[in-house]
Amino acid sequence: MTRRGWVIAVGVALCVVLVPLAFAPVLAQLNLIFMKVDLMAFGGGFTTIPLIQREVVDRFGWVTTREFIDGIALGQITPGPIVITATFVAYIRRAACWGRSWVR
């Protein structure tokens, strides 16, 4: 890759990380957590489940263990990758920021 290509790649990466920090800190934190999980996981989507659980349930307490299990179940019954749980966690976290519960 040329020097110009590296400069563009670094600029885009910085925008992906820094712009959400300025405008949506909660989403930026989710972004950084899932980037870390994806960088550390080897072996497919199922290997990310314990890493995601450690971060969102044990460390930050954004969802309960039961809600996390429900998110994994949704990931299993929907077509697509198992990491759809990331979308579920973001939905729950965003609803909590707005003072709403996802359970009716």
N, C-alpha and C positions, 0 to 999 in steps of 0.2 A: 504494500500500500504506500502511496506517495505521502509526502509530508502534508499536503493539502487535504488528503483523505483523512489522515489522523486528526488534523485540526477540526474538520467537520464532525468526525465521530465523537471527539471529546466534547465539542460544543453541544451536540444533540444529547449526549449523556448527561451533561450538566443541566440542560434544560429539563430533561425528564425528572431529574432529582430535585432541582432547586425551585422550579416554577410551582409545583404543588406545595412546597414548604411555605411559600409566601401567601398563596391564596386559599389553600385547604390543608391545614396542618394535620388533621386527622387522617385524611386520605394519603398524605405524604408519609405519615408514619406506617400506615398499612402497606404502602408501596415499598418502603424500605424493608419492612419485615418479610414480605413475600419475595423480594429480590434476594434477601439473605437466605431464606429457606431454599429457593430454587438454585442458588449457587452452591449450597452445601449438600444437596440431595443427589445421590447417584442411585440408579436402579429403577427409575420410573415413579409414577405418581403415588403408589402406595408407600414408598419410603418417605414421602414428605408428610404424611399424616401425623406421625409422632412429633416432628419438628414444628408443624403448625400448631398442634395441641399445646406444646410447651410454651409457645409464644402467646397465643391468643387466650388460652384458658388459664394456664398456671402463672405466667409472668404478668400479663396485663389484666386478666380477668374480664375481658370484653364479652365473652360468652361463657355460659356455664358448661359443664361437662355434658349435660343432657342436650343442650342446644348444639354443641359440637357434634355429638353423635347423630342428631337429626340432620345436620349439614352433610355429614358423610353419607347418610342414607339417601339424601337427595342426590348426591353425587353419583351414587350407585345406580339409581333408577333412571337417571337422565342420560341421554346419549352424550358422548363427549368425554373429556378427560376427568379423572378423579379430582383434579385440582379445582374443579368448579366450586369446591368448598371455599376457596378464596373469595369468590363473589358472594357467597352466602354470609361469610363473616363480615365482609364490607357492608352488606345490606343491614345486618344486625347492628353493627357499630354505628352506622349512619342514622338508623332509626333511634338508637339510644341517645345520640347527640341532639336529636329533635324532640326528645322526651316522649317517644312513642315505644310501644312494645310490639314486637312482630306477632305475638300470640294474641289472639282475640278470645 
